[in-house]
Amino acid sequence: MPPYYDSMIAKLIVYGTSREQCIARLRRALEEFVVEGMKTTVPLHQQIVRAEEFLRGDYTIKWLEQWLQRERAKGANERLEP
């Protein structure tokens, strides 16, 4: 995508009568979301909606940064294991 355009090419909004219903709808919408021709953050969001802290609603403003660090560390450790 050329740099003169807004990098947000789409916005996904879900709604429901409960947090659980919203998360279920979000998971399904992310599974069906299609953007062709470029990389997106859809896989990252699919991981986030499966994270235990997110599911419990147990997160702070620093949570994403800390979660990403833990996930990177896990990925590095998995690559080192035979």
C-alpha positions in Angstrom: 0.0 0.0 0.0 1.5 3.4 -0.9 2.6 5.5 2.0 0.3 8.4 1.1 -2.8 6.4 2.2 -4.1 5.6 5.7 -2.7 2.3 6.8 -6.1 1.3 8.3 -7.7 -0.2 5.2 -10.7 -1.7 7.2 -12.3 -1.8 10.5 -14.0 -4.7 12.1 -16.8 -4.1 14.6 -18.8 -6.8 16.3 -21.6 -6.5 18.8 -23.6 -8.8 21.1 -25.6 -9.0 24.3 -22.6 -10.2 26.3 -18.8 -10.1 26.2 -18.7 -13.8 25.5 -21.1 -13.4 22.5 -19.0 -10.5 21.2 -15.8 -12.6 21.4 -17.4 -15.5 19.6 -18.6 -13.2 16.9 -15.2 -11.6 16.7 -13.5 -15.0 16.3 -15.8 -16.0 13.5 -15.5 -12.6 11.7 -11.7 -12.9 11.9 -11.8 -16.4 10.4 -13.9 -15.1 7.5 -12.1 -11.8 7.0 -10.4 -11.6 3.6 -7.9 -8.9 2.5 -5.9 -9.8 -0.6 -2.7 -8.4 -1.9 -1.0 -7.5 1.4 -0.2 -8.7 4.9 -2.6 -7.8 7.6 -2.8 -8.0 11.4 -5.7 -10.5 11.2 -3.5 -13.5 12.4 -2.3 -11.4 15.4 -5.9 -10.5 16.3 -6.8 -14.2 16.1 -4.1 -15.0 18.6 -5.2 -12.2 20.9 -8.8 -13.3 21.1 -7.6 -16.7 22.2 -5.3 -15.3 25.0 -6.5 -16.3 28.5 -6.0 -12.8 29.9 -8.1 -11.3 27.1 -10.8 -13.9 27.6 -11.0 -13.1 31.3 -10.9 -9.3 30.7 -7.7 -9.3 32.8 -5.6 -6.7 31.0 -4.2 -3.2 31.4 -3.0 -0.6 29.0 0.5 -2.3 29.0 -0.9 -5.8 28.4 -0.5 -6.0 24.6 3.2 -4.9 24.8 3.9 -7.5 27.6 1.9 -10.2 25.8 3.8 -9.6 22.5 7.1 -10.0 24.4 6.0 -13.2 26.0 4.8 -14.6 22.6 8.1 -13.7 20.9 10.0 -15.4 23.7 7.8 -18.5 23.4 8.4 -18.5 19.6 12.1 -18.2 20.0 12.1 -21.0 22.6 10.0 -23.3 20.3 12.5 -22.7 17.4 15.3 -23.8 19.6 13.7 -27.1 20.7 14.4 -30.1 18.4 
